[in-house]
Amino acid sequence: MENYNEMLKSEISSFRELGHRFFNKEVSVGDFKGASGGMGVYAQRGGQSFMIRLRTSSGVISKEHMRLISSFAEQYKVENIHLTTRQAVQLHNLGIDDVCDIMETAIDHGLYTRGGGGNFPRNVSLSVLSGVEKNEYFDVTDFALKTGEYLMSQITSYKLPRKLKIAFSSSDKDDSNATLNDLGFMATIKDGKPYFRVFLAGGLGANPGVSLHYNNLIEPKDILHHVEAMTQLFMAEGDYKNKAKARTRYIPRRMGTDAFLECYEKHLAQVKAERNLDVNIPVVLSETLESYSHKLPETVCLIHQRQDNMYTVVIHPLNGQLPKKDFENITAFLEKYDIKEVRLSMNESMYVRNLNEKQAEELLDITKDIRMKSKVQQSVSCIGIPTCQMGIEQSQKLLSEILAYLKENNTPDEYLPSIHISGCQNSCSRHQINEIGFAGGKRKIGDALEDVFDLYIGGIFSREKTELGKKVGTLIMRQIPEFINNLAIELNKNEMPFREYISTKEDEFNKIVSPYLV
């Protein structure tokens, strides 16, 4: 590991030099991005500040890494720690020397940024409640971490067409979106034994697609054979010439599903013949009790674990932006009770698990001023502009305005779902597979160029049913808060959650939204 860390650190000096040349306008945005993404760094819009993505493995952050991140925020005057939709941490508004120094210090503490962007395997996603969720099959945490460790061990050698995303889900709820990734593993049980279902070549963004279902259940020991098989297939069959079609989901569309699965089997057989990648991780099937004695009521901020009288507190800051002081307070709480870790979700939330009643109440009080307390308040927004180079619209501003409008009009929000907002079509918020999603753009309406968002509804993901949301149309950004407010009033009148409402009263929904479509 020492040699590996030194190899990663040896790349930093040349990257630092490149960053200064970019800052001085001697290197183009495209050329810098081509190099910086693989280092886990991106230039922010305008090219004067930078973001670094700390690759917190599958969203599992140790108490020691929490303390380290807190020290970075203090030293480099970072106001907010951004919790991402891929279970990582981003620090924004940094100088090029800042990101290089952070990168180097992080490596010394076993926290990496390499492959955090660019054409590399990304952070392996993981069901955030794996190990404590009621009705899960078994804890898949160690399998996700082992996969991340395997990918990081050879991260500098990969030459992929584009990024590769892998996910592990511990239950049929598919919290990690295994059914929508390039490679997904979903825990299951057959005849009392643990297995994984496998899903292939899915993804969101332009021309999205639900993953193909691999027909065979696989033994847990075989996961890395499948990781390597998909990686080898992607390098052999991916499109290196057309970046727009360089994701794995385009390969079965080009080859045909049957030919793709046959190709996958060929790579899998070759990997098994040439490499011994068996993993030796013991599996204990999860037990859900018939009855529980939790005293604190369950809410969107407090979850009853399958372990009796144990709780998980959900901390979702507005727009996934956790203020530095609150991050420090949470870290101090962990140290006070010697809590080993926190976990990040795919929805920009932090989960603190395995708390007793007293600890849960204390943490709820510590975070009461920054915790979003309803589903719609816990909506998800990508970073958007003015930060993102690729962004078109102000996604975080839209979410803030929606919540402010509801509050100003005293509109109850209990039936509204979480809203997923992307600043462009790249689906960083996964707007395409949630109940309500928006994707930003520009459109000329009359003589004015307007800020607009495409509206998607009805997306869903689980083992039983994964479907992309339906695009309803386009709304002007400034009118969206009023539309959501009117929708909330209608849901309140019917005392009906949104998914039930659109499945039974779609005509009424169309009447509400149609005046806002452009």
Secondary structure, DSSP 8 states (H G I E B T S, - for coil): -HHHHHHHHHTHHHHHHHHHHHHTTSS-HHHHHHHHGGGTEEE-TTSSSEEEEE--GGGEEEHHHHHHHHHHHHHTT--EEEE-TTS-EEEEEE-HHHHHHHHHHHHHTT---TTSSSSSB---EE-TTTTT-TT-SB--HHHHHHHHHHHHHTGGG---SS-B-EEEESSTT-TT-GGGSSEEEEEEEETTEEEEEEEES-B-SSS-B--EE-SS-B-GGGHHHHHHHHHHHHHHHS-SS-GGG-STTHHHHHH-HHHHHHHHHHHHHHHHHH----------B----S-----S--BTTEEE-SSTT-EEEEE--GGGEEEHHHHHHHHHHHHHTT--EEEE-TTS-EEEEEE-HHHHHHHHHHTTTT---STTTT-EE---TTT-SS--S-HHHHHHHHHHHHHHTT---TT---EEEESSTT-TT-GGGSSEEEEEEEEEETTEEEEEEEEEE--B-SSS--B--EEEEEEEGGGHHHHHHHHHHHHHHHT--HHHHHHH-HHHHHHHHGGGB-
